[in-house]
Amino acid sequence: MFVVTVGLMVNLGVGSVCLAASEVTSQLKSTIDKVIEIIKDDRLQSDKKARRMALRATINKRFNYHQMVMRSLAKNWKKRSDQERLAFTDLFKRLLENSYANKLEAYSDEKINYVGEVIKGKYALVKTEVVRADSTIGVDYKLIQENGGWKVYDFVIEGVSMIRNYRSQFTKIIRKDSYEGLVKRLTAKINDLENGQKPSENL
C-alpha cells in the first residue's frame, strides 16, 4: 500500500488547491512542494545519488518513523529490546525512503487538492484528493505534533491505511515464521530496492 500511496503524495506537477490552510496543512504542503522542487531541479537530473540524498533529507523531516514502526509492530513492539527497536526502525526507514524515492521519480502531472483537515489535540488528519485525467483518488495523511512540528505517521488511500497494511503483514510473518524472519525479509526487499529492482508491494 505504501508504494502506491507515496507515489500519489507528490503529484503536484500541474498545480494544487489548498482550502483554509492551517499550520498543519501548510507544513505538509511545504514538504511536498520541496519534494517537487527537487524532482524538477535540472541540476539533479543527471546525479541520481545527490537527488536521492536531497529527497531523503526532506522526507525525514516530515515522517515520524518511531510512530510508524511502533504502530506497525503493535504488540510485537513491546517484546523487542531497545537495540532491536532501533535496528528495526532503521530498516523501516530505509524501506520507506527507497519506496518513496522510486515512486517520486516515476510519477508526474497529476494534481493534488487539499480539501480539509481535522485536528484533535496533538493529532491531525489532512484530507487530499489526487486528480488524474480519468479519476480522483482520496489520500489522507495522519499527523502527530512533535517538538512544535507536525509529522506524518500514516497514509490512508481510499480508506486503506498504510500502517494497518504493514501491521497485518508483519503480524502474519512473525506468527508464521519469527521476528528474525521478518527482519530477513525486510532486509532482502530493501536490498532489491537499493539495487534498482522492483519487488512486489508485499513482503
N, C-alpha and C positions, 0 to 999 in steps of 0.2 A: 504493500500500500504506500509506503513512504516514497518508493521510487516514482510512483505516479504523482503523488502529492507535491513533492518538491519541484517537479517539472512545472506544475501549474503555478506555483508560488511566484515565479519570476517573469511571467509573460506580460511584460509591460511595454512591449515594443511599439504598439500603436498609441497607447495613452491610458490614462486612468481617471476614474471619478471617485472622489473621496467626500462622503457626506458627513457633516458635523464631526470633523476630525478632532478628537481629544488627544491628550498626551499619549495614550495607549496606541491608538491608530497611527498617530504621527510617528512614533518611534518605530513601529513595524514598517510603515511605508518608507521611512528614511533608509532602513536596511535594504529593502527591496530595490529602491532607487539606486543605492550604491552598488548593488549586485549588477544591475543593468548597465550602470556606468562602466564597470569593469569588463563586462561581456562585450560592450561596444567599443572599448578602447583599442584603437588600431595598433597602438604600440605593443599591446599584449597578444595580438592575434598570432604572431609568429613565435611567441615564447610561452608555451603551454605551462611550463613549470611555474613561471612567475605569475601567470594568471590564476593557476590553482592556489598558489600561496595567498594571493590577494583575496580570492573568493573565500578561502577558509578563514582568514583573519576577520572578514566581515561577518560571515555566518556565525563564528564562535562568539561574537559579541552579543548576538541576539538569541542563541539557543541555550537552554538550561539542561545540559546533559545529565547532571545529577538527578534532576526530577524525572527525566525521560527513562533513565536506567532503573531508578527505584520503582517507578510505576510499571515498567515493563517486566521486571523480575518478580514484582509483587511479593508474595510470601517467601520466595527464594532469596530475596534481598537480605532478609533478617538472618538467614543461615550462613551468609558469606562473611568472611573475615574482612577487616579493613583493607588488607592488601589485595584480596580478591575483588573487593568493590572498586578499588582504584584501577586495577588491571582491566576489569570488565567495562568500566566507564570509558577507559581509553580505547578499547576495541569498538564499543558502540559509537564513540565519537568518530573514529576513523571510518566506520561503516557509513554513517550519515554524511560525513564530509565528502566521501568519494561518490556516493549515490547522488548527492546533491549536485556536485560539480559536473558529473556526467550528464545529468539532465539539463543543467544550465546551458551547456554547450550544444544541446540538441534542439531546444525549443526557441521559438521566436514568433513575433507578430500577433500574439493574442493580446487581449485587453482585459484588465482586471478592474473591477469596480468595488470600492469599499462601501458596503451598504448598511452597516450598522455595528453596534458594539453593546456589550453588556458587562458592567463592572460590579463585582460583589467583593468588597473588601480588597484583599490582595490578589484576587483572581479576576481575569477578564477574558472575554470572548470577542474576537473581531471577525465579523462575517463579511465574506467577499464573494463575488461572482466572477468566474473566468468566462469571458465571452469569446467564443470561437465563431467561425463563419456559419457553422451548422448546428451549434448547440451552446447552452450556457450551463456551467457546472458550479455548484456551490462548494466553496472551500472555506472552512472556518479555522481560525487559529486560537488556541488556548494559551494564555499567558499568565505568568505569575510575577508579582512585584518583588524585586530583589535589589537591595542596595540602591534604591532610588530609580531603578530602571525596570522595564517590563521585558521578560524573557519568555520565549516560546517553549512550551513543554509538550505540546501535542498538535497534530493536524487532523482535521476531520473533513473528509471529502465525500460528498453525497451521503452523509450520515455515518460513514465508516471511519473509526478512529485509528490512527497510526499506532498509538500506544496499545490499544486493545488487540490489534492485529499482531504486534510483536509479542505481547503477553501470552496470547494463545499459542503462538509458535514456540516460544521459549518454554512454557509450561509443558507442552506436549513432548518436546525433545528431552527435557530434564527427566520427565516421568518415564519415558520410553528408554532413554539411554542414561545420561547423567549430566551433571553440571559441566564436568570436564568435556563431555561430548558436545555440549552446546558451544563451549569456548572453541573447540576444534573446528566446528562448522563455521562459526563466525570468522575465525582466522582465515580459513580457506576462501570464504566468499570475499573478504577484504583483499586478499592477495589477487584474486581474479579481477576485482575492480581496479586495483592499482596497476595491474598488468594490461589494462585495456580490454579485458574480456567482458562479456555481457551475461552474467549469470542470471538465473530466474529470480523473481522477486522473493520467493520463499526460500528458507534456509535448507 
